[in-house]
């Protein structure tokens, strides 16, 4: 570079009289320099400004602003203009590309007769990054018209641009017109089809490949996994292992592991695990995380934990959250909560919203409000996003545990709650016997500008169902399509039928069912059967039962409910036939169980079970309560007992229902005046519902019972459901 020494000598010996001339000289040198000489010039530029700072020449220079070639758009424009005046269009395009001015660069391309390959490469790369299909097509058209013959590299880049922009037809045209192809050419096309979900086309091309590398196998295996075809992915992975000189990489193996997890097939997963160790890929922690996830999804939680403890050295929050979630998915609640506590005590990693949401969902499934409160307290201390789905999970947890005050407090803490939080709160109020508040919050949701979805309307219709608001429910049902532009779902029809069945409006119910655009579900027919049980409609009950027998003949609930209906109607012969049918097909009634938590310990009771340590004390206490209840006017609902026996025996059978045992134990185990909560796995029976109303009045306790459909809040002889459930 002979210009640099000469310039250095000139500037050392002379006073800079013209700053503009100096800048032009610097620029002239710059455009001809490589990176190494550029650094020398930068150093030299600093030397100039250090020289004779007090001189008049420096004062002259100081009047001009400092020039920054890369950062000044105005200067870039000047450079481009000068290059264009010199008909150096390719260099001008390169300058525009370096500044990511794609539109201007493509516009200038029309003035360049035959740019070099590097210019085309730069333009195609930026088009790919920007997903600028139309501009990319213009570049491709210029290649054709300019007479430039693209090589394999540029053709590969063109294909990649087209596949990334979703134009597979254009990509395939480039591929078919290529006189020569390398393995990259095939890979780009196979991967393009696979990413677009066209795995059949991808596989056809894959099978035609003259040679394959690890990228080829990875693209195809991953394509199958993304299209939820794990069996095909595993077969292809096995084929790869059998082929000579075919080796997958970490990404290929990770995709195969994901396929084994999706099947799920622990045997295939273990085979891949063995291959990982044999092929020396066992140093990759991402791959170990995939194996941990696979073992967890296949139900091998202990193997997953072993990898978590021994192979994943740098445990991030994703690893912790995944392992905790595996425990919860396998219903190993204690170990999941224990690992979460370990995470909380860790000084290196902090739980994120996904971790919190998973733990809170576990609390919801178990109805363990106490642990949920502790998690909430920790979230408050470390800080959490009130608009995240962890916040929504908090609302859901509190509503499912019957603590509407805390649920409302969480929602009130958000200036703009999301739809999930609104819906959880509305559904919570509906289930907790406060339909007026449920509908009030639905109106607040609409006022906030939030658009309800079909799940929101399920909660709204449920509120109307639990309150017996038939006309209001019909109004909301028809507003789904007419006012909110949504389509009715099967769930909406089920809620409406449930509402009408509970109200005994069977003729209207039949009309609704006949007009449904979809086939009635088992849940809809179960709602019909439930309404028939309440109102003693034997004929319609038999029709609903026949439909349910077709859908799920093994469900004992249908047989038990029909036996109940026959027994209540005094049709003991039909009731006997139903019980005989149950025995013949091997259907057994699901035992009723109820549970309550005392001092963080869960106590479970099953109807007729005598195994609890305090059973004798519980039975004795229930005997005392029964006497007081009868004095208050309690009459046992012996007509619901499924045996044609004496009334005295029927009454005795009713005493040992699981929720009565749980309520009695909770009262005996807590201080006087303390509220108690009981949870049941089945719908609460009529007699228990009546009995607990009397118990709440006699003991002056607030008793909350959650069954499969709602919360019943008993206080002073009344229930929040108003005897409508």
C-alpha positions as CSV (number, residue, x, y, z in Angstrom):
1,X,0.0,0.0,0.0
2,X,2.4,2.8,-1.2
3,X,-0.1,5.6,-0.5
4,X,0.0,5.3,3.3
5,X,3.7,6.1,3.9
6,X,3.5,9.1,1.5
7,X,0.4,10.4,3.3
8,X,2.1,9.9,6.7
9,X,5.1,11.9,5.6
10,X,3.0,14.7,4.1
11,X,0.9,15.2,7.2
12,X,3.8,15.1,9.6
13,X,5.6,17.9,7.7
14,X,2.6,20.1,6.8
15,X,0.0,22.0,8.6
16,X,-3.5,21.0,7.8
17,X,-5.0,24.0,6.1
18,X,-8.2,22.4,4.7
19,X,-10.2,20.0,6.9
20,X,-12.5,19.0,4.0
21,X,-9.5,18.1,1.8
22,X,-8.1,16.1,4.7
23,X,-11.3,14.2,5.2
24,X,-11.5,13.4,1.5
25,X,-8.0,12.2,1.5
26,X,-8.7,9.9,4.5
27,X,-11.8,8.5,2.8
28,X,-9.9,7.9,-0.5
29,X,-7.4,5.8,1.5
30,X,-10.1,4.0,3.4
31,X,-12.0,2.7,0.4
32,X,-8.8,1.0,-0.9
33,X,-7.7,-0.5,2.4
34,X,-7.9,-3.9,4.0
35,X,-8.7,-4.4,7.7
36,X,-5.0,-4.4,8.9
37,X,-4.2,-1.1,7.1
38,X,-7.5,0.4,8.4
39,X,-6.2,-0.1,12.0
40,X,-3.0,1.7,11.1
41,X,-4.9,4.6,9.6
42,X,-7.1,4.9,12.7
43,X,-3.9,5.1,14.9
44,X,-2.5,7.7,12.5
45,X,-5.7,9.7,12.6
46,X,-5.4,10.0,16.4
47,X,-1.7,11.1,16.0
48,X,-2.8,13.9,13.8
49,X,-5.3,15.3,16.4
50,X,-2.7,15.0,19.1
51,X,-0.1,17.0,17.1
52,X,0.2,20.7,18.0
53,X,-3.2,21.0,19.8
54,X,-2.7,24.7,20.5
55,X,-1.9,25.6,17.0
56,X,-4.1,27.6,14.7
57,X,-4.3,24.6,12.5
58,X,-6.0,22.6,15.2
59,X,-8.4,25.5,15.8
60,X,-9.2,25.4,12.2
61,X,-9.9,21.7,12.3
62,X,-12.0,22.0,15.5
63,X,-14.6,24.1,13.6
64,X,-15.7,21.0,11.7
65,X,-17.7,18.1,13.3
66,X,-16.0,14.8,13.8
67,X,-16.8,12.4,10.9
68,X,-18.0,8.8,11.6
69,X,-18.2,6.9,8.3
70,X,-20.2,3.9,9.6
71,X,-22.7,5.7,11.7
72,X,-23.7,8.7,9.6
73,X,-26.5,8.0,7.1
74,X,-25.8,11.3,5.4
75,X,-22.2,10.3,4.9
76,X,-23.2,6.9,3.6
77,X,-25.4,8.5,1.1
78,X,-22.5,10.7,0.0
79,X,-20.3,7.6,-0.4
80,X,-22.9,5.8,-2.4
81,X,-23.4,8.8,-4.6
82,X,-19.7,9.2,-5.3
83,X,-19.4,5.5,-6.1
84,X,-22.4,5.7,-8.4
85,X,-20.9,8.7,-10.2
86,X,-17.9,6.6,-10.8
87,X,-20.1,3.8,-12.1
88,X,-18.9,1.6,-9.3
89,X,-22.4,0.2,-8.6
90,X,-21.4,-3.1,-7.1
91,X,-19.3,-1.3,-4.4
92,X,-22.2,1.0,-3.8
93,X,-24.5,-2.0,-3.3
94,X,-22.0,-3.6,-0.9
95,X,-22.0,-0.4,1.2
96,X,-25.9,-0.4,1.3
97,X,-25.9,-4.1,2.2
98,X,-23.4,-3.4,5.1
99,X,-25.9,-0.8,6.4
100,X,-28.8,-3.3,5.9
101,X,-30.5,-0.9,3.4
102,X,-32.0,-3.8,1.4
103,X,-34.6,-2.0,-0.7
104,X,-32.1,0.7,-1.8
105,X,-29.5,-2.0,-2.6
106,X,-32.0,-4.0,-4.8
107,X,-33.1,-0.8,-6.6
108,X,-29.5,0.0,-7.4
109,X,-28.9,-3.5,-8.7
110,X,-30.7,-2.6,-11.9
111,X,-27.9,-0.2,-12.8
112,X,-25.2,-2.8,-12.2
113,X,-24.5,-4.7,-15.5
114,X,-22.8,-7.7,-14.1
115,X,-22.0,-7.7,-10.4
116,X,-19.6,-10.1,-8.8
117,X,-20.8,-13.3,-7.0
118,X,-20.1,-11.7,-3.7
119,X,-22.6,-8.9,-4.3
120,X,-25.3,-11.5,-5.2
121,X,-24.4,-13.5,-2.1
122,X,-24.8,-10.5,0.2
123,X,-28.1,-9.5,-1.3
124,X,-29.5,-13.1,-1.1
125,X,-28.4,-13.5,2.5
126,X,-30.1,-10.3,3.6
127,X,-33.3,-11.3,1.8
128,X,-33.2,-14.6,3.6
129,X,-32.7,-12.9,7.0
130,X,-35.5,-10.4,6.3
131,X,-37.8,-13.1,4.7
132,X,-38.1,-10.6,1.8
133,X,-39.4,-12.9,-0.8
134,X,-40.3,-10.3,-3.5
135,X,-37.0,-8.5,-3.2
136,X,-35.2,-11.9,-3.4
137,X,-37.1,-12.7,-6.6
138,X,-35.9,-9.5,-8.1
139,X,-32.3,-10.4,-7.2
140,X,-32.8,-13.8,-8.8
141,X,-34.3,-12.3,-11.9
142,X,-31.3,-10.0,-12.2
143,X,-29.0,-13.0,-12.0
144,X,-30.9,-14.5,-15.0
145,X,-30.9,-11.4,-17.1
146,X,-27.4,-10.2,-16.4
147,X,-25.9,-13.3,-18.0
148,X,-24.2,-14.3,-14.8
149,X,-24.0,-18.1,-14.4
150,X,-24.5,-18.9,-10.7
151,X,-22.5,-21.6,-9.2
152,X,-23.5,-24.2,-6.6
153,X,-23.0,-21.8,-3.7
154,X,-25.3,-19.1,-5.0
155,X,-27.9,-21.6,-6.1
156,X,-27.9,-23.1,-2.6
157,X,-28.4,-19.7,-1.1
158,X,-31.3,-19.0,-3.5
159,X,-32.9,-22.3,-2.5
160,X,-32.5,-21.5,1.2
161,X,-34.0,-18.1,0.7
162,X,-37.0,-19.5,-1.1
163,X,-37.5,-22.3,1.5
164,X,-37.2,-19.8,4.4
165,X,-39.7,-17.5,2.7
166,X,-42.1,-20.4,2.2
167,X,-41.9,-20.5,-1.6
168,X,-41.0,-24.2,-2.0
169,X,-42.1,-24.2,-5.7
170,X,-39.4,-21.6,-6.6
171,X,-36.8,-23.5,-4.4
172,X,-37.6,-26.7,-6.2
173,X,-37.3,-25.0,-9.6
174,X,-33.8,-23.8,-8.7
175,X,-32.9,-27.3,-7.5
176,X,-34.2,-28.9,-10.7
177,X,-32.3,-26.5,-12.9
178,X,-29.0,-26.9,-11.2
179,X,-26.4,-28.6,-13.5
180,X,-24.4,-29.7,-10.5
181,X,-25.4,-30.3,-6.9
182,X,-23.5,-30.9,-3.7
183,X,-24.8,-32.5,-0.6
184,X,-25.8,-29.1,0.8
185,X,-28.1,-28.6,-2.2
186,X,-30.0,-31.8,-1.3
187,X,-30.0,-30.9,2.4
188,X,-31.5,-27.4,1.8
189,X,-34.4,-28.9,-0.3
190,X,-35.0,-31.8,2.1
191,X,-35.0,-29.5,5.1
192,X,-37.3,-27.1,3.4
193,X,-39.9,-29.7,2.7
194,X,-39.5,-31.1,6.2
195,X,-39.9,-27.8,7.9
196,X,-43.0,-27.1,5.9
197,X,-44.5,-30.3,7.1
198,X,-44.3,-32.0,3.7
199,X,-42.5,-35.0,5.1
200,X,-43.6,-37.3,2.2
201,X,-41.9,-35.0,-0.3
202,X,-38.9,-34.6,2.0
203,X,-38.5,-38.4,2.3
204,X,-38.8,-39.0,-1.4
205,X,-36.0,-36.5,-2.1
206,X,-34.0,-37.9,0.9
207,X,-34.2,-41.4,-0.6
208,X,-32.8,-40.1,-3.9
209,X,-29.8,-38.5,-2.4
210,X,-26.5,-39.8,-3.8
211,X,-24.8,-39.2,-0.4
212,X,-26.0,-38.0,3.0
213,X,-24.3,-36.3,5.9
214,X,-25.4,-35.8,9.5
215,X,-27.5,-32.8,8.5
216,X,-29.5,-34.9,6.0
217,X,-30.4,-37.4,8.7
218,X,-31.2,-34.7,11.3
219,X,-33.5,-32.8,8.9
220,X,-35.5,-35.9,8.1
221,X,-35.7,-37.3,11.6
222,X,-36.6,-33.9,13.0
223,X,-39.3,-33.4,10.3
224,X,-41.0,-36.6,11.4
225,X,-40.9,-35.6,15.0
226,X,-42.4,-32.2,14.3
227,X,-45.2,-33.8,12.3
228,X,-46.0,-36.1,15.2
229,X,-44.8,-39.2,13.4
230,X,-42.4,-40.6,16.1
231,X,-42.5,-44.2,14.9
232,X,-41.2,-43.1,11.4
233,X,-38.6,-41.0,13.1
234,X,-37.3,-43.9,15.1
235,X,-37.3,-46.3,12.1
236,X,-35.2,-43.8,10.1
237,X,-32.9,-43.3,13.1
238,X,-32.4,-47.1,13.2
239,X,-31.7,-47.1,9.4
240,X,-29.1,-44.4,9.9
241,X,-27.3,-46.6,12.5
242,X,-27.1,-49.5,10.1
243,X,-25.8,-47.6,7.2
244,X,-22.0,-47.6,6.8
245,X,-20.2,-44.2,7.4
246,X,-23.5,-42.7,8.6
247,X,-23.2,-40.8,11.9
248,X,-25.7,-38.6,13.4
249,X,-24.8,-35.6,15.5
250,X,-26.2,-34.3,18.8
251,X,-29.2,-32.8,17.0
252,X,-30.1,-36.1,15.3
253,X,-29.9,-38.0,18.6
254,X,-32.0,-35.3,20.4
255,X,-34.7,-35.6,17.8
256,X,-34.7,-39.4,18.1
257,X,-34.9,-39.1,21.9
258,X,-37.9,-36.7,21.5
259,X,-39.6,-39.4,19.2
260,X,-39.0,-42.1,21.9
261,X,-40.6,-39.8,24.5
262,X,-43.6,-39.0,22.2
263,X,-44.4,-42.7,21.5
264,X,-43.6,-43.2,24.5
265,X,-41.2,-46.2,24.3
266,X,-38.6,-46.5,27.1
267,X,-37.0,-49.5,25.3
268,X,-36.2,-47.5,22.2
269,X,-35.1,-44.6,24.5
270,X,-32.7,-46.9,26.3
271,X,-31.3,-48.1,23.0
272,X,-30.6,-44.4,22.0
273,X,-29.1,-43.8,25.5
274,X,-26.7,-46.6,24.8
275,X,-25.8,-45.3,21.4
276,X,-25.1,-41.9,23.0
277,X,-22.6,-43.4,25.4
278,X,-20.9,-45.6,22.7
279,X,-20.6,-42.7,20.2
280,X,-19.0,-40.4,22.7
281,X,-21.8,-37.8,22.7
282,X,-22.4,-38.1,26.4
283,X,-20.6,-34.8,27.2
284,X,-23.5,-32.7,25.8
285,X,-25.8,-31.5,28.6
286,X,-28.6,-30.5,26.2
287,X,-28.7,-34.2,25.1
288,X,-28.8,-35.3,28.7
289,X,-31.7,-33.0,29.3
290,X,-33.5,-34.6,26.4
291,X,-32.9,-38.1,27.8
292,X,-34.1,-36.9,31.2
293,X,-37.3,-35.6,29.7
294,X,-37.7,-38.9,27.7
295,X,-37.4,-41.1,30.8
296,X,-39.8,-38.9,32.7
297,X,-42.4,-39.0,29.9
298,X,-42.0,-42.8,29.8
299,X,-42.8,-43.0,33.5
300,X,-39.2,-43.9,34.5
301,X,-38.9,-41.0,36.9
302,X,-36.1,-42.5,38.9
303,X,-33.9,-42.8,35.8
304,X,-34.8,-39.2,35.0
305,X,-33.7,-38.1,38.5
306,X,-30.5,-40.1,38.2
307,X,-29.6,-38.1,35.1
308,X,-30.6,-34.9,36.7
309,X,-28.4,-35.6,39.7
310,X,-25.4,-37.1,38.0
311,X,-25.2,-36.0,34.4
312,X,-26.5,-32.4,34.3
313,X,-23.8,-30.4,36.0
314,X,-24.9,-26.9,35.2
315,X,-28.5,-27.2,36.2
316,X,-30.6,-24.3,34.9
317,X,-34.1,-23.4,35.7
318,X,-35.4,-25.4,32.7
319,X,-33.8,-28.6,34.1
320,X,-35.2,-28.0,37.6
321,X,-38.7,-27.2,36.2
322,X,-38.7,-30.3,33.9
323,X,-37.7,-32.6,36.8
324,X,-40.3,-31.2,39.2
325,X,-43.0,-31.4,36.5
326,X,-42.1,-35.1,35.9
327,X,-42.7,-35.9,39.5
328,X,-46.1,-34.1,39.5
329,X,-47.1,-35.8,36.2
330,X,-46.3,-39.2,37.8
331,X,-48.4,-38.2,40.9
332,X,-45.3,-38.4,43.1
333,X,-46.4,-35.2,44.8
334,X,-44.2,-35.3,47.8
335,X,-41.0,-35.7,45.8
336,X,-42.0,-32.9,43.5
337,X,-42.7,-30.5,46.3
338,X,-39.4,-31.6,48.0
339,X,-37.4,-30.9,44.8
340,X,-39.1,-27.5,44.5
341,X,-38.0,-26.7,48.1
342,X,-34.5,-27.7,47.1
343,X,-34.7,-25.3,44.2
344,X,-35.9,-22.5,46.4
345,X,-33.0,-23.1,48.7
346,X,-30.5,-23.0,45.9
347,X,-28.4,-19.9,45.7
348,X,-27.6,-20.2,42.0
349,X,-31.0,-20.7,40.3
350,X,-34.3,-19.0,40.9
351,X,-37.7,-20.5,39.8
352,X,-39.4,-18.8,36.9
353,X,-43.1,-18.5,35.9
354,X,-43.2,-21.9,34.4
355,X,-41.9,-23.4,37.7
356,X,-44.4,-21.6,39.7
357,X,-47.3,-22.5,37.4
358,X,-46.4,-26.2,37.6
359,X,-46.2,-26.2,41.4
360,X,-49.4,-24.2,41.7
361,X,-51.2,-26.6,39.3
362,X,-50.1,-29.5,41.5
363,X,-51.5,-27.7,44.5
364,X,-54.8,-27.3,42.6
365,X,-54.9,-31.0,41.7
366,X,-54.4,-31.9,45.3
367,X,-56.4,-29.0,46.7
368,X,-53.5,-28.2,49.1
369,X,-54.2,-24.6,49.7
370,X,-51.6,-24.4,52.5
371,X,-48.7,-25.2,50.2
372,X,-50.2,-23.0,47.5
373,X,-50.2,-20.1,50.0
374,X,-46.5,-20.7,50.8
375,X,-45.6,-20.7,47.1
376,X,-47.6,-17.4,46.7
377,X,-45.7,-15.9,49.6
378,X,-42.4,-16.9,48.1
379,X,-43.4,-15.4,44.7
380,X,-44.3,-12.2,46.4
381,X,-40.9,-12.0,48.2
382,X,-38.8,-12.6,45.1
383,X,-41.2,-10.8,42.7
384,X,-43.2,-12.1,39.8
385,X,-45.0,-10.8,36.8
386,X,-48.6,-10.2,37.7
387,X,-49.5,-10.7,34.0
388,X,-47.8,-14.0,33.7
389,X,-49.6,-17.3,33.6
390,X,-48.1,-18.0,37.0
391,X,-50.5,-15.3,38.3
392,X,-53.3,-17.0,36.4
393,X,-52.4,-20.3,38.0
394,X,-52.6,-18.6,41.4
395,X,-56.1,-17.5,40.7
396,X,-57.1,-21.0,39.6
397,X,-55.5,-22.6,42.7
398,X,-57.4,-20.3,45.1
399,X,-60.7,-20.8,43.3
400,X,-60.3,-24.6,43.2
401,X,-59.5,-24.5,46.9
402,X,-62.6,-22.4,47.7
403,X,-60.7,-19.3,48.7
404,X,-62.4,-16.7,46.6
405,X,-61.2,-13.8,48.7
406,X,-57.5,-14.6,47.9
407,X,-58.4,-15.3,44.2
408,X,-60.0,-11.9,44.0
409,X,-57.0,-10.2,45.7
410,X,-54.7,-11.6,43.0
411,X,-56.9,-10.4,40.2
412,X,-57.3,-7.0,41.8
413,X,-53.5,-6.7,41.8
414,X,-53.5,-6.7,38.0
415,X,-54.5,-3.4,36.3
416,X,-55.4,-5.5,33.3
417,X,-56.0,-9.2,34.1
418,X,-55.7,-11.7,31.3
419,X,-58.6,-13.8,30.0
420,X,-57.5,-16.9,31.9
421,X,-57.6,-14.9,35.3
422,X,-61.0,-13.5,34.5
423,X,-62.4,-16.9,33.5
424,X,-60.9,-18.6,36.5
425,X,-62.5,-16.0,38.8
426,X,-65.9,-16.2,37.1
427,X,-65.8,-20.0,37.2
428,X,-64.7,-19.9,40.9
429,X,-67.6,-17.8,41.9
430,X,-70.0,-20.0,40.0
431,X,-68.6,-23.2,41.7
432,X,-68.6,-21.5,45.1
433,X,-72.3,-20.7,45.1
434,X,-72.0,-17.0,44.2
435,X,-73.5,-16.8,40.7
436,X,-74.3,-13.1,41.1
437,X,-70.7,-12.3,41.5
438,X,-69.7,-14.6,38.7
439,X,-72.0,-12.7,36.3
440,X,-70.9,-9.4,37.7
441,X,-67.3,-10.2,36.9
442,X,-68.3,-11.3,33.5
443,X,-69.8,-7.9,32.8
444,X,-66.5,-6.3,34.2
445,X,-64.6,-8.5,31.8
446,X,-66.6,-7.1,28.9
447,X,-66.2,-3.5,30.2
448,X,-62.4,-4.0,30.3
449,X,-62.3,-4.6,26.6
450,X,-61.2,-8.2,27.0
451,X,-62.9,-10.6,24.5
452,X,-64.4,-13.7,26.1
453,X,-63.7,-17.1,24.5
454,X,-65.7,-20.3,24.6
455,X,-64.3,-21.4,27.9
456,X,-65.4,-18.1,29.5
457,X,-68.9,-18.8,28.4
458,X,-68.8,-22.3,29.9
459,X,-68.1,-20.6,33.3
460,X,-70.9,-18.1,32.7
461,X,-73.4,-20.8,31.7
462,X,-72.3,-22.9,34.7
463,X,-73.1,-19.9,37.0
464,X,-76.6,-19.8,35.6
465,X,-76.9,-23.5,36.0
466,X,-75.9,-23.5,39.7
467,X,-78.3,-20.7,40.4
468,X,-81.2,-22.0,38.3
469,X,-81.2,-18.8,36.2
470,X,-82.8,-20.5,33.1
471,X,-83.8,-17.4,31.2
472,X,-80.5,-15.6,31.9
473,X,-78.7,-18.7,30.8
474,X,-80.6,-18.9,27.5
475,X,-79.9,-15.2,26.9
476,X,-76.1,-15.8,27.4
477,X,-76.2,-18.9,25.2
478,X,-77.7,-17.2,22.2
479,X,-75.4,-14.1,22.7
480,X,-72.4,-16.4,22.0
481,X,-73.1,-16.3,18.3
482,X,-75.3,-13.3,17.9
483,X,-73.3,-10.8,20.0
484,X,-69.8,-12.1,20.3
485,X,-69.4,-13.9,17.0
486,X,-68.3,-17.2,18.4
487,X,-69.5,-20.7,17.5
488,X,-71.4,-22.9,20.0
489,X,-69.3,-25.8,21.2
490,X,-70.3,-29.1,22.6
491,X,-69.5,-27.7,26.1
492,X,-72.0,-24.9,25.6
493,X,-74.8,-27.3,24.7
494,X,-73.9,-29.5,27.6
495,X,-74.2,-26.5,30.0
496,X,-77.5,-25.4,28.5
497,X,-78.9,-29.0,28.7
498,X,-77.7,-29.3,32.3
499,X,-79.5,-26.0,33.1
500,X,-82.8,-27.1,31.6
501,X,-82.5,-30.6,33.1
502,X,-82.0,-29.3,36.6
503,X,-85.0,-27.0,36.1
504,X,-87.1,-30.0,34.9
505,X,-87.8,-28.4,31.5
506,X,-87.5,-31.6,29.6
507,X,-89.5,-30.8,26.5
508,X,-87.4,-27.7,25.8
509,X,-84.3,-29.8,26.5
510,X,-85.3,-32.4,23.8
511,X,-85.8,-29.6,21.3
512,X,-82.3,-28.2,22.0
513,X,-80.7,-31.7,21.6
514,X,-82.6,-32.3,18.3
515,X,-81.3,-29.0,16.9
516,X,-77.6,-29.5,17.9
517,X,-75.2,-29.4,14.9
518,X,-73.0,-32.1,16.6
519,X,-73.6,-35.4,18.1
520,X,-74.4,-35.2,21.9
521,X,-71.5,-36.2,24.1
522,X,-71.5,-38.5,27.1
523,X,-71.3,-35.4,29.3
524,X,-74.5,-34.1,27.8
525,X,-76.4,-37.3,28.3
526,X,-75.0,-37.6,31.9
527,X,-76.5,-34.1,32.5
528,X,-79.9,-35.4,31.2
529,X,-79.6,-38.4,33.5
530,X,-78.8,-36.2,36.5
531,X,-81.8,-34.0,35.9
532,X,-84.0,-37.1,35.5
533,X,-82.7,-38.3,38.8
534,X,-83.6,-35.1,40.5
535,X,-87.1,-34.9,39.0
536,X,-87.9,-38.6,38.9
537,X,-88.3,-38.8,35.1
538,X,-87.8,-42.5,34.6
539,X,-88.7,-42.7,30.9
540,X,-86.2,-40.0,29.8
541,X,-83.6,-41.4,32.2
542,X,-83.8,-44.8,30.4
543,X,-83.3,-43.1,27.1
544,X,-80.3,-41.2,28.3
545,X,-78.9,-44.3,30.0
546,X,-79.1,-46.3,26.7
547,X,-77.1,-43.6,24.9
548,X,-74.5,-43.7,27.7
549,X,-74.3,-47.5,27.5
550,X,-73.4,-47.1,23.8
551,X,-70.7,-44.5,24.5
552,X,-69.1,-46.0,27.6
553,X,-70.6,-49.3,28.7
554,X,-68.0,-49.7,31.4
555,X,-68.8,-46.5,33.3
556,X,-70.4,-47.5,36.7
557,X,-71.9,-44.1,37.2
558,X,-74.7,-44.7,34.7
559,X,-75.7,-48.0,36.3
560,X,-75.6,-46.6,39.8
561,X,-77.7,-43.5,38.8
562,X,-80.3,-45.7,37.1
563,X,-80.4,-48.0,40.1
564,X,-80.9,-44.9,42.2
565,X,-83.7,-43.7,40.0
566,X,-85.5,-47.1,40.0
567,X,-85.0,-47.4,43.8
568,X,-86.5,-43.9,44.4
569,X,-89.5,-44.8,42.2
570,X,-89.9,-48.1,44.2
571,X,-89.1,-50.2,41.1
572,X,-87.1,-52.8,43.0
573,X,-87.3,-55.4,40.2
574,X,-85.8,-53.0,37.7
575,X,-83.2,-51.9,40.3
576,X,-82.3,-55.6,40.8
577,X,-81.9,-56.1,37.1
578,X,-79.6,-53.2,36.9
579,X,-77.4,-54.4,39.7
580,X,-77.3,-57.9,38.1
581,X,-76.2,-56.4,34.8
582,X,-73.4,-54.6,36.6
583,X,-72.2,-57.9,38.1
584,X,-72.4,-59.7,34.7
585,X,-70.2,-57.3,32.9
586,X,-67.9,-56.8,35.8
587,X,-68.7,-53.2,36.5
588,X,-68.1,-52.1,40.1
589,X,-69.2,-48.9,41.8
590,X,-66.4,-46.4,42.4
591,X,-66.2,-46.1,46.2
592,X,-66.9,-42.7,47.6
593,X,-64.0,-41.1,49.4
594,X,-63.6,-37.8,51.2
595,X,-60.6,-36.1,52.7
596,X,-59.6,-33.2,54.9
597,X,-56.2,-31.7,55.9
598,X,-55.4,-31.2,59.6
599,X,-52.0,-29.8,60.5
600,X,-50.7,-30.4,56.9
601,X,-51.6,-34.0,57.0
602,X,-54.3,-35.5,54.7
603,X,-56.9,-37.8,56.3
604,X,-58.9,-39.9,53.8
605,X,-62.2,-41.6,54.5
606,X,-64.0,-44.2,52.5
607,X,-67.7,-45.1,52.9
608,X,-68.0,-47.8,55.6
609,X,-64.2,-47.8,56.2
610,X,-63.2,-48.5,59.9
611,X,-59.4,-48.3,59.5
612,X,-58.9,-44.7,60.7
613,X,-57.3,-44.6,64.2
614,X,-60.1,-42.4,65.6
615,X,-62.9,-44.4,63.9
616,X,-64.6,-45.2,67.2
617,X,-64.5,-41.6,68.4
618,X,-65.9,-40.4,65.0
619,X,-68.8,-42.9,65.0
620,X,-69.6,-42.0,68.6
621,X,-69.6,-38.3,67.8
622,X,-71.8,-38.9,64.7
623,X,-74.3,-40.8,67.0
624,X,-74.5,-37.8,69.3
625,X,-75.0,-35.4,66.3
626,X,-77.7,-37.6,64.8
627,X,-79.8,-37.3,67.9
628,X,-79.5,-33.5,68.0
629,X,-80.1,-33.4,64.2
630,X,-83.4,-35.3,64.6
631,X,-84.5,-32.9,67.3
632,X,-83.9,-30.1,64.9
633,X,-86.0,-31.8,62.2
634,X,-83.6,-33.9,60.2
635,X,-85.1,-36.8,58.3
636,X,-82.7,-39.4,56.8
637,X,-83.2,-39.8,53.0
638,X,-83.7,-43.6,53.2
639,X,-85.4,-43.7,49.8
640,X,-82.0,-43.3,48.1
641,X,-80.4,-46.3,49.7
642,X,-80.0,-49.0,47.0
643,X,-81.2,-52.0,49.0
644,X,-84.7,-53.3,49.6
645,X,-84.2,-53.5,53.3
646,X,-85.8,-52.1,56.5
647,X,-85.7,-48.3,57.0
648,X,-83.6,-48.7,60.2
649,X,-80.8,-50.5,58.2
650,X,-81.0,-47.9,55.5
651,X,-80.5,-45.1,58.0
652,X,-77.6,-47.0,59.5
653,X,-76.0,-47.2,56.0
654,X,-76.3,-43.5,55.5
655,X,-74.4,-42.7,58.7
656,X,-71.1,-44.0,57.4
657,X,-70.9,-42.0,54.1
658,X,-67.4,-40.7,53.6
659,X,-68.2,-37.0,53.8
660,X,-69.9,-37.4,57.2
661,X,-66.9,-39.2,58.6
662,X,-64.6,-36.5,57.2
663,X,-66.7,-33.6,58.6
664,X,-67.0,-35.3,62.0
665,X,-63.2,-35.9,62.2
666,X,-62.4,-32.3,61.1
667,X,-64.7,-30.9,63.8
668,X,-63.2,-33.1,66.5
669,X,-59.6,-32.1,65.4
670,X,-60.0,-28.3,65.2
671,X,-60.7,-25.6,67.8
672,X,-64.3,-24.6,68.4
673,X,-65.6,-22.1,65.9
674,X,-62.9,-23.0,63.3
675,X,-64.1,-23.5,59.7
676,X,-63.4,-26.9,58.1
677,X,-63.0,-28.0,54.5
678,X,-63.8,-31.4,53.1
679,X,-63.2,-32.7,49.6
680,X,-65.1,-35.6,47.9
681,X,-64.4,-37.6,44.7
682,X,-68.1,-38.0,43.8
683,X,-71.1,-35.8,43.7
684,X,-72.4,-35.1,47.2
685,X,-75.5,-37.2,48.0
686,X,-78.8,-35.7,49.1
687,X,-78.8,-37.1,52.6
688,X,-75.2,-35.9,53.3
689,X,-76.1,-32.5,52.0
690,X,-79.1,-32.3,54.3
691,X,-77.2,-33.7,57.3
692,X,-74.3,-31.3,57.0
693,X,-76.7,-28.3,56.9
694,X,-77.9,-29.4,60.4
695,X,-74.4,-30.1,61.6
696,X,-73.3,-26.6,60.6
697,X,-76.1,-25.1,62.7
698,X,-75.6,-27.4,65.7
699,X,-71.8,-26.9,65.9
700,X,-71.8,-23.3,64.8
701,X,-69.2,-24.1,62.2
702,X,-68.7,-23.0,58.6
703,X,-68.3,-26.3,56.7
704,X,-67.1,-26.3,53.1
705,X,-67.5,-29.4,51.0
706,X,-66.2,-29.6,47.5
707,X,-67.6,-32.4,45.4
708,X,-67.0,-33.1,41.7
709,X,-69.2,-30.2,40.5
710,X,-69.0,-27.4,43.0
711,X,-68.3,-26.0,46.5
712,X,-71.1,-26.3,49.1
713,X,-70.6,-23.7,51.8
714,X,-72.7,-24.7,54.9
715,X,-73.3,-22.1,57.6
716,X,-76.0,-21.8,60.2
717,X,-78.2,-24.5,58.6
718,X,-78.0,-23.1,55.0
719,X,-75.9,-24.0,52.0
720,X,-74.6,-21.6,49.4
721,X,-76.1,-23.7,46.6
722,X,-79.6,-23.0,48.0
723,X,-80.4,-26.7,47.6
724,X,-80.0,-26.4,43.9
725,X,-77.1,-28.5,42.6
